[in-house]
Amino acid sequence: MVIEDSLWIGGLGRLDYQSGEEICATIYASNLISLHKTLIEKSNLFYLKHFQGLLSPTFRDDPTKTVFKAHTIEVECNPRGYGLVEIDIYGIGWIGFYSPERGNTKTTFTLYLPQEVGFDVREALINFDSAKMPIKSRHLKTGTLESEDKKPSAEKKKKTF
């Protein structure tokens, strides 16, 4: 993620990158929750346009009935690039961080959640070593997280049972 990026977690919450060094976020949530990256300036209109479509599931049936509350969160990474904290969103999942730049970095996010949904910033349970991550798996594609390394090759068409 880079400055001015906004990441929708279904229609349940949003993470806006406000300032700091480039950082990668890994979302741990159900496969039924869609992910979509857009620009902060387009994020509110995107929510209204794609409510219960690309952005699903949602908290309520009417997009105007959900009141999102903003929370400012600072994420620091150690010299190896590991995020020191994770964001735990109650009932939804959690977000881990790592910095491909290495070195002590600090990044500021704004997390928007429905006012009824709680969260916690906790010590990181999982430490990523960004040097060992394949570069292609670091990129967020619209709606899914996937790696080009996982595409089936033409040689593996034969199936065995």
Sequence and secondary structure as in RCSB ss.txt:
>XXXX:A:sequence
MVIEDSLWIGGLGRLDYQSGEEICATIYASNLISLHKTLIEKSNLFYLKHFQGLLSPTFRDDPTKTVFKAHTIEV
ECNPRGYGLVEIDIYGIGWIGFYSPERGNTKTTFTLYLPQEVGFDVREALINFDSAKMPIKSRHLKTGTLESEDK
KPSAEKKKKTF
>XXXX:A:secstr
  TTEEEEETBTEEEEEEEES  EEEEEE TTS EEEEEHHHHHHHHHHHBTTTB SBSSSSGGG  EEEEEEEE
EE TTSBBSEEEEETTTEEEEEE TT SSEEEEEEEEEETT  EEEEE SS   GGGS GGGGSEETBEE  GGG
S  GGG     
